[in-house]
Every structure is written in structure tokens, then in C-alpha cells.
């Protein structure tokens, strides 16, 4: 009897069930001659006897971690993996079969496997709605994967739900949600789908409107601390209703107000204004609830066993950093990590049995007496990153960014646009002393495209930050060392991809510029940021409207309104007539409605440049 489940387990699937090191070790031992003697009985049970006497038994309808092995190891050991690999080597490659979709699983199948109680919990999430991003099977990779708000679900073996892998504690519930996501995606013919739920209406957040208008009228400079209590109460109500995105905006707004009252450098009037407009946009937008307001998930979801590949870190303060990790097809971030810990995590592969993840894709690696966290060097792990996180076609990546909805109403997830950019050449390395910015041009032509075209060219821009005084020197050194991959936050400018780097992979390993300890001072040719009248007009208008929000619309002066008219005229001269009309309407009738309309248009225009 043939075991199609064992034949379907690819090296990547085995690595998901164990780890890549065990898979490589098992394959190496087989190549060296330590091949188990295999025996398959009529029921389909495969037994392998190793030269050292170890016996491993893989019954049908049993996952690898539940199989028996006399080595005594808990979980998936190298012997179990070796038996699978050896079994595959004894079978002739099978003829191609029709690609399978998890959508083929019926609710009756789910109920039989998972139980009605689990399905009821999953249906409550379905009723509220959620967004899923799917990767369908291909001829080269027959696994199917669904990225859910708080976890990733991978179907490793076509048609066999016993081989579903996920980092979520509630594995069965996540499996049902993933099946329904594939079902909805097949019906709509798309790979990103909103499942269940109902459209958001403006009435969902009517409690926010009065407080928001009052804060804009008062401004950050005159906002009463008495209203903070009302904001905090509203935040609790939104969190209880699992409206995570507006609750997160309120958290950031209160942080800005606190920073201003303390005269802290953390206060930024343009950020304060942007938060006001985002909250207004989420209050009035119509669209999928999961995208505009947040996924109907708990504030935190414990992860059963998570494997993370570090993508670098960025200093937040002199003693804390944000560390970025690849987890399946998404990027997670651990905020405000202690510097000493961040220095270890930022260049490591992490396996943790004590981690939590929230809907914003923020992860917390916790300590526990029972659970454990292990670290190994990143090594060549960046070579095996999921394709969803890798950019090797700069033009296609820029086009994808252009198609995204405005960020003011997108899902408010951390590290949304952190990617790994493949590089074959770096040119034009320069430093602009006026802007304190290092720039370079990255090149990559994987499809034989001509060099120096938007499709094969990406701009790198890194600004000096006082919290990381040595970062630009470390980055320049790494860029001169023939980098192969650069991680960072990507954006689009005038149709060309731009990256703000976080870490660089060279032949000598991973370099995290923010964590560099006093590197050699680099001599760089001087450069200058090209003049951009359109950007100057938009930035100038955003600054003036932010000043209005800072002072409060009830405290505007004639001088400030004159500046508003000036920036509106500048916008009109550059051809941005719709944005100019919105600014002019605010100048002629200063009110919350006209300010929000003008400022939102400017923010969307700035992101689309």
C-alpha cells in the first residue's frame, strides 16, 4: 500500500514540522549510508530500522510527531524525517495530479474532524469577518497557505487535514477559518479576500465623532486633560468591542498629547495631525470591518510553537529597539526590546514555545519556567525566506504598492511593508550633508532585463538619526561589501521602488546598522537630494495644516490662514488642483469638516507620489 501523505511531504514541509537543520542532517546521514531498512505492511504502516538499532514506525492517519520512535525524542526527530526521505527515495516519481484546494473540504468534514464546538467558535469569528491572504498550490509547491489576522495556516499534504501546520494554539479553529477563506477566495477568484462579516458603516464609531471634533477645535496646545478620561473610556470600549485599529489610533493620540505636555521631543505636530485624520477616516469609511476597524480577535493570541527568522532591528531609544522577524509569509515585530536582548535576537533564528501575537502583528517573546526559547545564528536563512516577503522584481513591487488602498483605512498592522530586497549591484553611494541622508541605487535583473530601468532599479535612502549615530557609517561599509539582500521598509516614489534599510546581508553575515558599535568612519562622495517641487508643495501644505491642528481651529490667526492660502496656491501651480481646492475651502471656511477633507487628500497624495 502506497503512502501518498509521506510522498507529499516536501523538504520545506518537513522543516515546518521540525526544523531545517534536522531535515538537512537526516538527508546528510542518508547520503552517508545510514539508510534505514524499510518495511511496509498491508495497512500502510511504514517501519524503518536504522543501523544503530533505532526503530521508527509511521502508521497511516498519524502525524509525524505522534508516530513512534525508539530514540525517545519528543516531537519530530531526525529518524522520523529520515524514514520519510528514505521512503520517498524508494518510490518512482508519480504522475502529476490535479492541484488540490482546501476549499474542497466541506463543513461536514470539518465537523467530523474538529467537532461542532470548535466550529461554533470559528463561526463567531466568521460572523464578525476577517481578512485572509492566500497562497495557492502550484506544480512546484503543492502546499496551500492562508495568512489569517493572528496566525498562518499551511496545508502540507493535499487533502489530509492531519498535516495542517499553524503557529496558533487554537489549531483546529484556525484550520476551519483557513478552509472558509479558500472557499471564499475561489468564489471571488482572488488571493486576498474578506471572509464573512458585513460592511462597516459610519454608525459603528459615532461615539468618536464628538471627541475628535473637540480635540481638533482645541488643538494639542490647548487640549484639556479632563478629556483624557473620556478618551481612555472610549479606548476601553473599542478594545472590548475588538475594534483594534481605532483603539490603536487613540493610544497613539494620547501618547502625542502626553509628549507635548511634557515638552518631550517625541511630540510631532505632523504625526498628531495624521492620527486625527486617520481616526476620522476610520470613523466615516465604508468597507470590510476587518480592514477598517480591526479583526474580531482577542488583544493577544498565544502561539503554540513559533519559528522566526530575524530581519534586523531598529533602535527606538538609546536602550530599546524594535526587532523584526519573518514568520511564514508575514513580518512580525517585537517592540521596545531591551538593547542587549535585541543585539542577540536581531541576527538569530528563534524557536519559541512561549510567544504571543496580536492582530497588529506585534509579537512578544516571553520567558517561562516550562516553555523555552532557543536562538541559532541566521546563517543562510535569508536565502530561504518565503517568496511573499522577497522582492526580486522591483517594478512589480512598485506596481503592487500603487494598488494598495490608502493606509488611513488599511489594516493597521506593524511592519506591513518590511521586505527582503535582492541585490546584485550597488552604485551611486553618496551622502547629502544638508539632509543628513545616505543614498544609493540598487540593481537586480533576474529576468535578463536591461539594467538601470525602474524594473531593475531601486533607490536606497537612509536618514541620520541621533539615537543611532554610527548607523550610516555601518550601512556604507555593508553596501561596499557586495550585499546580496537588504531588508527594510519599502515605498514607491514616482513609480520607482525605495527602501529604508534595516539590515544588510553580505558574505560575512548580517549587518544591523543601528546596532553597530562605532564602525570605521566612511568617506563618501557628496550628494544632493534632487529638488522636487511637487513634494515640496505637498509637504508644505501638510506642515501648515498640522500647525492649524496643533493650535486648534478655535485659535487660528489671520497670519496662519494667510499661510494656508499660500500653500494652496503653491499646490495649484504644481497641478494638484483637487488638493488645492480642498485647502482653499478650509481657508475660506475653517471647520473640522473642511480641515479633515483637505488633510486626508494631502496625506493620500503624499503616499501616492
N, C-alpha and C positions, 0 to 999 in steps of 0.2 A: 504494500500500500504506500503510495507516494504522499509526502507531507508538503502540500503547497504552502503552508504557513512558513515552514522553515526555508523553503526555496525563495520566498518573497522577501526575507529579511536581508536588506542591503547592509553594507558596512556602516552607512550613516544611521540606519535604523538600529543596528546593534549598538552603535555608540550612544544613541539616545537612551537605550535600555540600560547601558552600563556606563562606559566612558571610552573615548577614542584610544586611550592608552592601552586598555585591556584588549580592545579589538586588534590593535597593531601587535601586541605581544602574542596573542593567540595565533595570528596569521604567521608571525615570525617563527613560532615554535613548530607549526605545521610545515613550513618551508624547510625547517632544520631537520625534519624527520620524525618529530614527536607526534605521529599521527595515531589517533585512537582507532581501535578495531570496532567497526560499526556493525550493529545487528538491528534489523527492523522486523518486528513480529507482525502477524496478520492484523492486529488492531491499529497499527501505525505507530506504536511506541518505538522510538529510536534510542538505542543504548550504545554508549561509547566507552570502551575500556582502554585506558592510557597505559603506556609502557611502565609508568611508575605505580600501577595498581589502582589508580583513581577510576571510579566508575560513575558515569553521568547518565541519567535516564530522562528523556524528554517525551512524556506522554502527550497524545493529541489533546487539543482543547485545554492545554495548560500553558500558562505563560512561563517564560524562562526563569523568572525569579521564584516561581512556585515549583519548578522542576527539582528533581533530587540529584544531589552530587555528594559523593563520599568525602570530598575535600573538607567539608564542614563550613565552607564560607557562606555567609548570609548574603542574600541577594544574588545578582548575576555575577558569576565568577568566570575566569578565563576558560575553564573546562567546558562550561555550558556553551560559551561562544565558539570554542574550538570544535565541538561536536556539530554545531550548526554549519560552520565553514567547511568542515570535512564532509558533511552530508551533501552540501551543495556541490563540492568538487567531484562527488561520485555520480552526479546526475547530469545527463546531457541537457544543454540549454533548451528550454521549452519554446514552442512556437509562440509568437506574440499573441496576447489575448486582448480582448476589448477592455479599455480603461474603465475602471470602476469609480463610481462616485458615492460618497456617504449618503447622498440623497436617496439612494436605493433602499436604505434602512427604513422600515415602516415603524409607526408608533407601537404596533403590536410587538415587533421585535425588541424595541426599547423597553417596553413594559415587561416582557419576559426576562430580559437580561438584567435590567436595573431595578425593577419594582415600581409599583404605582406611586408609592410615597415619594420616591426620588423624582418621578415625572411631575408630580404635583408641585414640588418646589421649583422645578425647571419651568413649568408653565407660568408661574408667578413672574419669573424674570421675562418670559416671552410676552406676557401681557403688558409689562411696562415698556418693553422694547430694548434692543441693544444693537450695536453695530458690529459687523464681523468682516474681516479681510481674509480672503481665501486664496490658497494655492492649490491648484488642481493637479491631479496626476498627469505625468507625461510618459512617453515611451522610455525615457532615460531614468525617470524617477517616479515610481508608481505610488509613492506616499501622497496622501492628501492632508492638508493642514488648514486649520481655522484659527485666526488670531482673534480672540474674544477680548472684552474690555479688561479682564483681570488675569487672563492666562492664555496659553497657546495649546491647542489640541492637535495631535498628529495621529493620523490613521496609518500605522506602519504596514499592515498587511491588508490587502484588498478583501473586503467582505468579512473580516474577522474582528469583531469589536473587543475581543480579548486582548488584542495588541494595539490598544489605544494608549498613547503616551501623552501625559499632561503634567505640568508642574503644580496644578491645583490640588488642594486637599480634597475637595468635593469632585473627584474624578468622574463619577457617574453623571452628576448633574451637568458638568462641563461637556461630557460626551453628547448628551441629548441636545444641548444648545448648539453644538457644532453641527450635528446632523440636521437640525432645523435650518441652520444658516446655509448649508449646502443646498437644501431643498429650495429655500427662497432664492438663492443665487441662480440656480438652474432655471427657475421660473422666469427670472428677470434677465438672464443672460449676461451677468456681470460678476466681477470678482470681489467687489466691495458692496455690501448690502446691509440695509437697515431691516432688522427682523422684528416682526410683531410691533407692539406699541401703537401709538396714534400720533398724529401731527401735533406739534406744540402750538399752543395758542397764546395770545398776549395775556389772557386772564390768568395764566399759570403763575405770573410773578407780579401781579398788581400791587402786592404789599411793598414792593421795592420802589415803585414809582415816586411816591411822595418823599421818601427819604433821599432818593437820588436827586430829585429836583432841588430839594432844600440844600443839600451839600453843594451843588453847583452854584446856587444863588449865594451861599455864604462864602464858598471858596475854602481852600485849605488854610489860608491865612486867618480866617475868621470862624472856622467851624467850631461849634460848641462841643466840649467834651461830654455834655449831657446826652447828646445824640449818639455817642458811642454805645451807650447801653442799649438803645433801640437797634443799632446795627448788630450788636452781639446777639440780641434776642432773635433777630431775623436770621442771622447766620445759623443759630441752633435749629431754627425751624426748617431752614433749607436743607441742612445736613440730615435732619430726621426724615425729611421727605426724599432723601437721596438725590437732591438737585445739586450735585457736586460742583459743577462749573460756576454758577453764580455764587455759591458759598465760597469757593476759592478766590473769586474776584474780591469779595468783601474782605476776606482775610488780608489780601494784598493792599486793599484800600486803607484798612485800619493800620497796617504797618507803615504806609506812607504818611498818614496823619500823625502817628506816634513819632516818626522820624523827624517830621517838621517841627513838632512841638519841642523836641529835644535838641533842635538845631543840628541834627545829625546829617553827615554827608550822604547818607542813604536816601534822603529825600530827593526826588527828581520830579519837577513840575510836569515835564512831558509824560513821564510814566503815570503820574497821578491822573492827568487828563485822559490818557489812553485807557486806564482802568474804568474811569467814569463812562466812557463811550462803549467799552466792551460790555459793561453791565447793562447799559441802556439797550444795546443791540440784542443781547440775550433775552431781555425782557420783552422786546417787541417782535423778535424774529419768529417766523413760522417755519417749520421743518421738523425733521426727526428729533424726538425728545432726547435720544442718546447723544446726538451730535451737539444740540444747542444747550441742553440743560445738564446732561450727565447720565451715565449708565445707572440703572437700578441695581446697584451693587453695594455691599457694605463698605464703610470707610476703609477697611483693611481686609485683605483676604490672605490667610496663611497659605504658604506654598509647601507642598509635601517634600519635595527634593528638587532643588533648582540648580542648574548648571549655567554659569555665567562666564563670559569672556570679556575681560576688561578692555575698554576702548580709550582709556586715558582718564584724565581728571583736569578740573579747572578750579583754581583757588577762588574761594568766596571771601575769606578773610585771611589774615596772617596765620591763623591757627586751624582753619577748616577748609575743606574742599568738597566739590561735587564730583563723584566718581561715576563714570558711565560704563554700562555693561551691555553686551549683546546677549539676549535671551530669546532663542528661536528667531523669529522674524521681526522682533521689536527691540528697541533700546530702552533700558531701564536706567534710572539714576538714583544713587544714594546721596541725599542732600546733607550738607554740613557735617561731613565726616571728619573726625579728628585727623590732623595733618599726618601724624605718624602712621595711623592706620591707612590713610589714603595713599601714602607712598608705597605701601605693600599691595593694596588692592588694585591700584591703577595699572599694574603690569602683570596681573595674575589671572589664571583661570580659577574660578571659585566654584566649589560644590558645597551647598549648604542645605542642612535639614531644619534650619531654624530661621526662615526668612518670611517676610510679609510683603505684599504688593498691594498698592491701592489703584483706584481706577485711573489716576493720573500717570500711572507707570512709574511711580516712585517706589523704590524697594528699600527695605530695611533689613540688614543682616544682623540678627540678634544672637546673643550668647545664651547658652542653656546648659544645664548640667547633664542633660540627656542627649539633646541634639548637638551636632557638631558642624563646623565649617572648616574646609580644607582648602589650601592655596597651593597652586603649582604655577611655574612661570608660563607666560603666554606662549613663548616659543614661536611656533609656526601657525598658531590657531587662527590668525587673521587670514591665512590662505584658505581656510575652510568656512569662513563666515557665510551665513545664508545669503543667497543672491538678492533677496529683498533689501538687505542693508548695504549692498555693494553698488557703487556707481563705476561702471567702466565705459558707459556711453554718455558723455557729458551733454550732448544735445538732447537725448531722450529724457535725461533727468531734468533739464531746464524746462522742457515742454511739459513734463508732469507737474512741476511746481506751478506753472502758469495755469493749470487746470484746477488747482485746489480752490475750495471756497474761501472767502475772507476769513482770516484767522480769528476775527472777533466773534464768529459763530461756529468755528470748528471745535471739535473735541479738544478740551484743554488738557492735553497730555504733555508730560515732561519729555524733553529731548526728542520732540516729534520729528525734527529734520536732521538729526545726527546720523551721518552716514560714513562709510568707509570708501574713499575715493582712490581708485587705482591710478598709478602714475608710472610713466616710462621715462619722462624727462622733465627737468625744471629749468626754466630760463627767466631772464629779466628780473633777477633778485635785486631789490633796491629798498632804500629806506627814505621815507619822506620826513625830515626833521620837523617841519611845520605841523604836520598832522600826527607826528609820532606813530607812524604806521609803516609796517614792513609789507611789501608786496612782491608777488612772483607770479609767473604763468606756468601752469601745469599742462603737460601734454600726455595724451594717451590715444593711440589709434589702433584699437584691437581688430577692427574690421577692414584694415587696409585703406582707411580714409586718408585724405590729404592732411598733412599737419597744419596747425595754425588756422583752423576753422572753428566756429562755435561748437561744432560737434566733437572736436578733439581737443578743445582748449578750455581750461578752467582757470579763473583768477583766484589767487590766494591773497587774503587780506587779514593782517593781524595787527591790532592796535595795542600800544603800550598801556599797561595797567599798573598803577603804583603798587598794588598788592603782589604783583609778580614781576619784580624789577629785572630779573635775568631771563625772562621768557623769550624775548625777541632774539637775544644772542644764541640761546639754546636752539631756537627754531631755525635760525640761519645756518647754524652748524649742521643740523639734521638735514636741511634742504640741500646742502652741498655734499651730502654723503649718499647720493643716489637712492633716494627713498622709493619704495615700491607701493606703499599705501599710506594715505593720510586720513585720519578721522577728524571730523569736525561738523559744525552746523552749516548746512548749505542754504543758499538762497539764489534768487535769479535777479540779474540786473541787465537791462537792455538785451534780453534774450540769451545771455551768457551765464553759465553756472559760476557761482562764487562760493568759496569755502572759508570759514573762520576756523582755523585748525585747533584741535585739542591734543592730538598725539601724532607722532610720525614713526613709521616702521622702516628701518634701514637694515642693512646686512648685519649690523652689530646689535640689533634688537629694537625695542620700543623706546622712544624718547618722548617724555611728557614735559613740554617746555615750562609749564607753570611750576613744576616741582623741581626744576633744575637748580642745582646748588652752585651759584657763582661760576658759570662756564667761561671759557675764553672769550674775550671781547672780540667781536667780529667787525671787520672793516667792510662796509657796504657802499656801493655806488649810490649817490644821491638820486632820489626820485621825487616826483611831484604828482599828487593826485590830479588827474585831468579835471578842468573846470566843467561843471555840469549845471547849466542854467535851470533846467527843469527840476533837478534835485534841490538846487538852492531855493527855488520858488516854493516847492512843497515844504521843505524843512523850515523855511522862514515863516510860512503860514501856520505850521504846526506849533512853532515856538510862540507865536503871538496868541493863538487860541489857548495854548496851555497857560500863558500868563493870565489870560482872562479867567480861566478856571481856578487858577491859584488865588487870584484876588477875590473872585466871586462876582457873579453877574450883577449883584446889587451894589457893587462897589467899583464899577467901571468909571474911568475918567475919559474926558474928551480926547486926551492925548493917546490913550490906548485904542479908542475907537478909530482915531486917525491912522494909527499903525495898522489896524485891521483893514482899513480901506486901501492902504498902500500895498499890503501883501496880496490883497485881492486883485489889484491892478497888475501886479507882477505875474500872478497866475494867468491872468487873461492874456498878457503879452506873450507868454510861453505857449499858448494854445490850449491850456487847461480851462476851458470856458465853463464847464459844468462845476468844477471845483470853485472857480472864481465867482460864479453866480451864488453858490452856497455861502461863501464868505461875505459877499456883498449883502445878502439877505440878513445875515447876522448883524452886520454893521448898521443896517437900516432899522432893524428891529431886534435888539438884544433880548433874547429869551432862551429858556432851556431848549425848546424845540429847534430853534434855528441854530443854536450852538452845536447840539448833537448832530444835526443833519450835516452841517459844514465839516465838523471834525471827523465824522465817520467817513465821509467822502475823501477827505485828505489822507486818512490812515489807509484806506483801501488803495488809493492812488500811489502812496509811498511803497506799499508792499508789491505793487504791480510794475514798478519801474524796472 
